[in-house]
Amino acid sequence: MSKKNYLKLTAYLCLIVLSGCQQMNDKRSQYVRNRSQDYLKSSVIAPLQVPEDLSLPAAYEVYPLPKDIPELGSLQPVSLIPPGFGSELN
């Protein structure tokens, strides 16, 4: 196969693949449901009722809030650069 024919074949294959991608993009709503507005249909449910002889699941204690929250003016800025990033390794 000559180089010219190889380039033509490659161009045709790229065109077919890209047109297929466009077809899938046009029909995406048929295959993938848009869930961006689902929160508007949500409702409030009663909290989990745990029997007295059992304890609450550990999921309720994953992110406990601190008891003493510092004043906003007393906070100092921190660097977002990880330690050792950009420095020479010895």
N, CA, C and O atoms as a GROMACS GRO file, in nm:
protein
  360
    1MET      N    1   0.086  -0.118   0.000
    1MET     CA    2   0.000   0.000   0.000
    1MET      C    3   0.090   0.124   0.000
    1MET      O    4   0.185   0.134   0.078
    2SER      N    5   0.058   0.215  -0.087
    2SER     CA    6   0.140   0.334  -0.097
    2SER      C    7   0.109   0.431   0.018
    2SER      O    8   0.005   0.421   0.083
    3LYS      N    9   0.200   0.522   0.038
    3LYS     CA   10   0.184   0.619   0.147
    3LYS      C   11   0.060   0.705   0.125
    3LYS      O   12  -0.009   0.741   0.220
    4LYS      N   13   0.032   0.740  -0.002
    4LYS     CA   14  -0.085   0.823  -0.034
    4LYS      C   15  -0.214   0.749   0.001
    4LYS      O   16  -0.305   0.808   0.059
    5ASN      N   17  -0.222   0.621  -0.034
    5ASN     CA   18  -0.340   0.542  -0.002
    5ASN      C   19  -0.355   0.523   0.149
    5ASN      O   20  -0.466   0.524   0.202
    6TYR      N   21  -0.243   0.507   0.216
    6TYR     CA   22  -0.246   0.492   0.362
    6TYR      C   23  -0.301   0.618   0.428
    6TYR      O   24  -0.380   0.608   0.522
    7LEU      N   25  -0.260   0.735   0.381
    7LEU     CA   26  -0.310   0.861   0.437
    7LEU      C   27  -0.459   0.878   0.410
    7LEU      O   28  -0.533   0.926   0.496
    8LYS      N   29  -0.504   0.838   0.290
    8LYS     CA   30  -0.647   0.847   0.258
    8LYS      C   31  -0.727   0.756   0.351
    8LYS      O   32  -0.830   0.796   0.405
    9LEU      N   33  -0.680   0.634   0.367
    9LEU     CA   34  -0.749   0.539   0.454
    9LEU      C   35  -0.755   0.591   0.597
    9LEU      O   36  -0.859   0.580   0.663
   10THR      N   37  -0.647   0.647   0.646
   10THR     CA   38  -0.643   0.704   0.780
   10THR      C   39  -0.742   0.820   0.792
   10THR      O   40  -0.812   0.831   0.893
   11ALA      N   41  -0.747   0.906   0.693
   11ALA     CA   42  -0.840   1.019   0.695
   11ALA      C   43  -0.984   0.971   0.695
   11ALA      O   44  -1.067   1.024   0.769
   12TYR      N   45  -1.016   0.870   0.614
   12TYR     CA   46  -1.152   0.815   0.611
   12TYR      C   47  -1.189   0.754   0.746
   12TYR      O   48  -1.300   0.774   0.796
   13LEU      N   49  -1.098   0.680   0.803
   13LEU     CA   50  -1.127   0.618   0.933
   13LEU      C   51  -1.150   0.724   1.041
   13LEU      O   52  -1.240   0.710   1.123
   14CYS      N   53  -1.069   0.828   1.040
   14CYS     CA   54  -1.089   0.937   1.137
   14CYS      C   55  -1.224   1.004   1.117
   14CYS      O   56  -1.293   1.036   1.214
   15LEU      N   57  -1.262   1.024   0.993
   15LEU     CA   58  -1.391   1.086   0.963
   15LEU      C   59  -1.506   1.000   1.012
   15LEU      O   60  -1.603   1.051   1.068
   16ILE      N   61  -1.497   0.868   0.991
   16ILE     CA   62  -1.602   0.777   1.036
   16ILE      C   63  -1.612   0.776   1.187
   16ILE      O   64  -1.722   0.780   1.243
   17VAL      N   65  -1.497   0.770   1.254
   17VAL     CA   66  -1.497   0.766   1.400
   17VAL      C   67  -1.555   0.895   1.458
   17VAL      O   68  -1.636   0.892   1.550
   18LEU      N   69  -1.512   1.008   1.403
   18LEU     CA   70  -1.561   1.136   1.455
   18LEU      C   71  -1.709   1.155   1.428
   18LEU      O   72  -1.780   1.213   1.511
   19SER      N   73  -1.759   1.110   1.314
   19SER     CA   74  -1.902   1.123   1.288
   19SER      C   75  -1.982   1.033   1.381
   19SER      O   76  -2.093   1.068   1.422
   20GLY      N   77  -1.927   0.917   1.415
   20GLY     CA   78  -1.993   0.830   1.511
   20GLY      C   79  -2.002   0.893   1.648
   20GLY      O   80  -2.102   0.879   1.718
   21CYS      N   81  -1.897   0.963   1.687
   21CYS     CA   82  -1.898   1.032   1.816
   21CYS      C   83  -2.006   1.140   1.817
   21CYS      O   84  -2.073   1.160   1.918
   22GLN      N   85  -2.022   1.209   1.707
   22GLN     CA   86  -2.124   1.314   1.699
   22GLN      C   87  -2.263   1.253   1.709
   22GLN      O   88  -2.351   1.310   1.774
   23GLN      N   89  -2.285   1.140   1.646
   23GLN     CA   90  -2.414   1.073   1.654
   23GLN      C   91  -2.446   1.036   1.798
   23GLN      O   92  -2.559   1.054   1.843
   24MET      N   93  -2.348   0.984   1.871
   24MET     CA   94  -2.371   0.949   2.011
   24MET      C   95  -2.398   1.075   2.094
   24MET      O   96  -2.479   1.072   2.186
   25ASN      N   97  -2.331   1.183   2.063
   25ASN     CA   98  -2.350   1.307   2.138
   25ASN      C   99  -2.492   1.360   2.115
   25ASN      O  100  -2.554   1.412   2.208
   26ASP      N  101  -2.543   1.348   1.992
   26ASP     CA  102  -2.679   1.395   1.962
   26ASP      C  103  -2.785   1.312   2.033
   26ASP      O  104  -2.889   1.365   2.071
   27LYS      N  105  -2.759   1.182   2.053
   27LYS     CA  106  -2.857   1.092   2.114
   27LYS      C  107  -2.828   1.066   2.261
   27LYS      O  108  -2.885   0.974   2.320
   28ARG      N  109  -2.741   1.143   2.320
   28ARG     CA  110  -2.700   1.120   2.459
   28ARG      C  111  -2.820   1.123   2.554
   28ARG      O  112  -2.823   1.046   2.650
   29SER      N  113  -2.917   1.209   2.529
   29SER     CA  114  -3.031   1.220   2.620
   29SER      C  115  -3.115   1.093   2.620
   29SER      O  116  -3.191   1.069   2.714
   30GLN      N  117  -3.103   1.011   2.516
   30GLN     CA  118  -3.177   0.885   2.514
   30GLN      C  119  -3.112   0.781   2.605
   30GLN      O  120  -3.179   0.691   2.656
   31TYR      N  121  -2.982   0.792   2.624
   31TYR     CA  122  -2.908   0.690   2.699
   31TYR      C  123  -2.872   0.733   2.840
   31TYR      O  124  -2.866   0.650   2.930
   32VAL      N  125  -2.850   0.861   2.861
   32VAL     CA  126  -2.806   0.912   2.991
   32VAL      C  127  -2.910   1.013   3.040
   32VAL      O  128  -2.938   1.112   2.972
   33ARG      N  129  -2.965   0.988   3.157
   33ARG     CA  130  -3.066   1.077   3.212
   33ARG      C  131  -2.998   1.196   3.279
   33ARG      O  132  -2.899   1.179   3.350
   34ASN      N  133  -3.050   1.315   3.256
   34ASN     CA  134  -2.998   1.436   3.318
   34ASN      C  135  -3.048   1.442   3.461
   34ASN      O  136  -3.168   1.454   3.485
   35ARG      N  137  -2.956   1.433   3.557
   35ARG     CA  138  -2.993   1.432   3.698
   35ARG      C  139  -2.961   1.565   3.768
   35ARG      O  140  -2.960   1.571   3.891
   36SER      N  141  -2.935   1.669   3.692
   36SER     CA  142  -2.891   1.794   3.753
   36SER      C  143  -3.002   1.865   3.831
   36SER      O  144  -2.972   1.947   3.918
   37GLN      N  145  -3.129   1.834   3.804
   37GLN     CA  146  -3.240   1.900   3.874
   37GLN      C  147  -3.311   1.807   3.972
   37GLN      O  148  -3.416   1.843   4.025
   38ASP      N  149  -3.257   1.689   3.997
   38ASP     CA  150  -3.323   1.592   4.085
   38ASP      C  151  -3.340   1.643   4.227
   38ASP      O  152  -3.436   1.606   4.296
   39TYR      N  153  -3.250   1.728   4.272
   39TYR     CA  154  -3.260   1.778   4.410
   39TYR      C  155  -3.387   1.860   4.431
   39TYR      O  156  -3.434   1.872   4.544
   40LEU      N  157  -3.443   1.917   4.324
   40LEU     CA  158  -3.566   1.996   4.338
   40LEU      C  159  -3.686   1.909   4.372
   40LEU      O  160  -3.784   1.958   4.428
   41LYS      N  161  -3.679   1.780   4.340
   41LYS     CA  162  -3.789   1.689   4.368
   41LYS      C  163  -3.769   1.613   4.499
   41LYS      O  164  -3.851   1.528   4.535
   42SER      N  165  -3.662   1.644   4.570
   42SER     CA  166  -3.634   1.569   4.692
   42SER      C  167  -3.732   1.606   4.803
   42SER      O  168  -3.796   1.711   4.800
   43SER      N  169  -3.743   1.517   4.899
   43SER     CA  170  -3.831   1.542   5.012
   43SER      C  171  -3.756   1.510   5.141
   43SER      O  172  -3.654   1.441   5.140
   44VAL      N  173  -3.806   1.561   5.251
   44VAL     CA  174  -3.744   1.538   5.382
   44VAL      C  175  -3.806   1.413   5.441
   44VAL      O  176  -3.928   1.396   5.442
   45ILE      N  177  -3.720   1.325   5.491
   45ILE     CA  178  -3.769   1.204   5.555
   45ILE      C  179  -3.731   1.208   5.702
   45ILE      O  180  -3.643   1.285   5.743
   46ALA      N  181  -3.795   1.127   5.779
   46ALA     CA  182  -3.767   1.122   5.923
   46ALA      C  183  -3.626   1.069   5.946
   46ALA      O  184  -3.577   0.986   5.870
   47PRO      N  185  -3.559   1.117   6.052
   47PRO     CA  186  -3.426   1.067   6.081
   47PRO      C  187  -3.429   0.918   6.118
   47PRO      O  188  -3.533   0.865   6.157
   48LEU      N  189  -3.316   0.855   6.107
   48LEU     CA  190  -3.305   0.714   6.137
   48LEU      C  191  -3.339   0.688   6.283
   48LEU      O  192  -3.285   0.753   6.372
   49GLN      N  193  -3.427   0.595   6.307
   49GLN     CA  194  -3.466   0.558   6.443
   49GLN      C  195  -3.387   0.434   6.482
   49GLN      O  196  -3.405   0.326   6.424
   50VAL      N  197  -3.302   0.449   6.581
   50VAL     CA  198  -3.219   0.337   6.627
   50VAL      C  199  -3.276   0.287   6.759
   50VAL      O  200  -3.301   0.366   6.850
   51PRO      N  201  -3.295   0.156   6.772
   51PRO     CA  202  -3.345   0.103   6.900
   51PRO      C  203  -3.249   0.136   7.014
   51PRO      O  204  -3.129   0.154   6.991
   52GLU      N  205  -3.301   0.144   7.135
   52GLU     CA  206  -3.220   0.185   7.249
   52GLU      C  207  -3.105   0.090   7.279
   52GLU      O  208  -3.002   0.133   7.331
   53ASP      N  209  -3.120  -0.038   7.248
   53ASP     CA  210  -3.014  -0.132   7.277
   53ASP      C  211  -2.902  -0.132   7.172
   53ASP      O  212  -2.804  -0.205   7.187
   54LEU      N  213  -2.915  -0.050   7.066
   54LEU     CA  214  -2.811  -0.037   6.963
   54LEU      C  215  -2.757   0.105   6.962
   54LEU      O  216  -2.817   0.195   7.020
   55SER      N  217  -2.644   0.124   6.895
   55SER     CA  218  -2.586   0.259   6.884
   55SER      C  219  -2.599   0.308   6.740
   55SER      O  220  -2.628   0.229   6.650
   56LEU      N  221  -2.579   0.438   6.720
   56LEU     CA  222  -2.588   0.497   6.587
   56LEU      C  223  -2.476   0.443   6.498
   56LEU      O  224  -2.368   0.412   6.548
   57PRO      N  225  -2.500   0.432   6.369
   57PRO     CA  226  -2.393   0.389   6.278
   57PRO      C  227  -2.277   0.489   6.280
   57PRO      O  228  -2.295   0.606   6.310
   58ALA      N  229  -2.159   0.440   6.248
   58ALA     CA  230  -2.039   0.524   6.250
   58ALA      C  231  -2.047   0.636   6.146
   58ALA      O  232  -1.973   0.734   6.157
   59ALA      N  233  -2.133   0.625   6.047
   59ALA     CA  234  -2.143   0.726   5.942
   59ALA      C  235  -2.180   0.862   5.998
   59ALA      O  236  -2.148   0.965   5.938
   60TYR      N  237  -2.248   0.866   6.111
   60TYR     CA  238  -2.288   0.993   6.170
   60TYR      C  239  -2.171   1.067   6.233
   60TYR      O  240  -2.183   1.185   6.263
   61GLU      N  241  -2.059   1.000   6.254
   61GLU     CA  242  -1.946   1.061   6.322
   61GLU      C  243  -1.826   1.082   6.231
   61GLU      O  244  -1.714   1.101   6.279
   62VAL      N  245  -1.846   1.079   6.100
   62VAL     CA  246  -1.735   1.092   6.007
   62VAL      C  247  -1.675   1.231   6.011
   62VAL      O  248  -1.553   1.245   6.015
   63TYR      N  249  -1.757   1.334   6.009
   63TYR     CA  250  -1.709   1.472   6.008
   63TYR      C  251  -1.766   1.548   6.127
   63TYR      O  252  -1.857   1.630   6.111
   64PRO      N  253  -1.714   1.524   6.245
   64PRO     CA  254  -1.766   1.596   6.361
   64PRO      C  255  -1.726   1.744   6.355
   64PRO      O  256  -1.616   1.777   6.311
   65LEU      N  257  -1.814   1.830   6.400
   65LEU     CA  258  -1.785   1.973   6.404
   65LEU      C  259  -1.706   2.006   6.530
   65LEU      O  260  -1.734   1.950   6.636
   66PRO      N  261  -1.610   2.096   6.520
   66PRO     CA  262  -1.534   2.133   6.639
   66PRO      C  263  -1.622   2.211   6.737
   66PRO      O  264  -1.714   2.282   6.697
   67LYS      N  265  -1.593   2.196   6.865
   67LYS     CA  266  -1.670   2.266   6.969
   67LYS      C  267  -1.633   2.414   6.976
   67LYS      O  268  -1.720   2.499   6.994
   68ASP      N  269  -1.504   2.444   6.961
   68ASP     CA  270  -1.458   2.584   6.969
   68ASP      C  271  -1.410   2.628   6.831
   68ASP      O  272  -1.304   2.586   6.785
   69ILE      N  273  -1.488   2.712   6.765
   69ILE     CA  274  -1.456   2.762   6.633
   69ILE      C  275  -1.382   2.894   6.650
   69ILE      O  276  -1.432   2.984   6.718
   70PRO      N  277  -1.261   2.909   6.589
   70PRO     CA  278  -1.184   3.034   6.606
   70PRO      C  279  -1.254   3.152   6.538
   70PRO      O  280  -1.332   3.135   6.444
   71GLU      N  281  -1.224   3.270   6.587
   71GLU     CA  282  -1.277   3.392   6.528
   71GLU      C  283  -1.220   3.410   6.388
   71GLU      O  284  -1.105   3.372   6.363
   72LEU      N  285  -1.296   3.467   6.298
   72LEU     CA  286  -1.253   3.482   6.160
   72LEU      C  287  -1.127   3.567   6.149
   72LEU      O  288  -1.041   3.536   6.067
   73GLY      N  289  -1.113   3.672   6.228
   73GLY     CA  290  -0.997   3.759   6.221
   73GLY      C  291  -0.871   3.696   6.276
   73GLY      O  292  -0.761   3.743   6.245
   74SER      N  293  -0.882   3.591   6.355
   74SER     CA  294  -0.764   3.530   6.415
   74SER      C  295  -0.699   3.425   6.326
   74SER      O  296  -0.593   3.373   6.359
   75LEU      N  297  -0.761   3.393   6.214
   75LEU     CA  298  -0.705   3.291   6.126
   75LEU      C  299  -0.590   3.347   6.044
   75LEU      O  300  -0.595   3.461   5.998
   76GLN      N  301  -0.486   3.266   6.026
   76GLN     CA  302  -0.369   3.305   5.948
   76GLN      C  303  -0.373   3.234   5.813
   76GLN      O  304  -0.419   3.120   5.804
   77PRO      N  305  -0.327   3.300   5.707
   77PRO     CA  306  -0.324   3.234   5.577
   77PRO      C  307  -0.223   3.118   5.578
   77PRO      O  308  -0.122   3.124   5.647
   78VAL      N  309  -0.253   3.016   5.501
   78VAL     CA  310  -0.163   2.902   5.489
   78VAL      C  311  -0.124   2.885   5.343
   78VAL      O  312  -0.196   2.927   5.253
   79SER      N  313  -0.010   2.823   5.322
   79SER     CA  314   0.038   2.797   5.187
   79SER      C  315  -0.031   2.673   5.132
   79SER      O  316  -0.047   2.573   5.202
   80LEU      N  317  -0.072   2.679   5.007
   80LEU     CA  318  -0.135   2.566   4.943
   80LEU      C  319  -0.034   2.478   4.868
   80LEU      O  320  -0.070   2.376   4.810
   81ILE      N  321   0.094   2.518   4.870
   81ILE     CA  322   0.199   2.441   4.805
   81ILE      C  323   0.241   2.328   4.898
   81ILE      O  324   0.276   2.354   5.013
   82PRO      N  325   0.239   2.204   4.850
   82PRO     CA  326   0.278   2.092   4.936
   82PRO      C  327   0.422   2.105   4.983
   82PRO      O  328   0.505   2.159   4.910
   83PRO      N  329   0.454   2.057   5.103
   83PRO     CA  330   0.592   2.065   5.151
   83PRO      C  331   0.686   1.991   5.057
   83PRO      O  332   0.658   1.879   5.015
   84GLY      N  333   0.797   2.054   5.025
   84GLY     CA  334   0.897   1.992   4.940
   84GLY      C  335   0.870   2.005   4.792
   84GLY      O  336   0.954   1.965   4.712
   85PHE      N  337   0.756   2.058   4.752
   85PHE     CA  338   0.726   2.072   4.611
   85PHE      C  339   0.807   2.185   4.552
   85PHE      O  340   0.804   2.297   4.602
   86GLY      N  341   0.879   2.156   4.446
   86GLY     CA  342   0.958   2.258   4.378
   86GLY      C  343   1.093   2.281   4.439
   86GLY      O  344   1.171   2.361   4.387
   87SER      N  345   1.126   2.213   4.549
   87SER     CA  346   1.257   2.232   4.608
   87SER      C  347   1.349   2.120   4.559
   87SER      O  348   1.304   2.013   4.519
   88GLU      N  349   1.475   2.146   4.562
   88GLU     CA  350   1.576   2.049   4.518
   88GLU      C  351   1.582   1.934   4.617
   88GLU      O  352   1.585   1.954   4.739
   89LEU      N  353   1.586   1.811   4.564
   89LEU     CA  354   1.603   1.694   4.650
   89LEU      C  355   1.750   1.669   4.673
   89LEU      O  356   1.829   1.673   4.579
   90ASN      N  357   1.788   1.644   4.796
   90ASN     CA  358   1.930   1.618   4.828
   90ASN      C  359   1.958   1.471   4.826
   90ASN      O  360   2.072   1.430   4.849
   0.00000   0.00000   0.00000
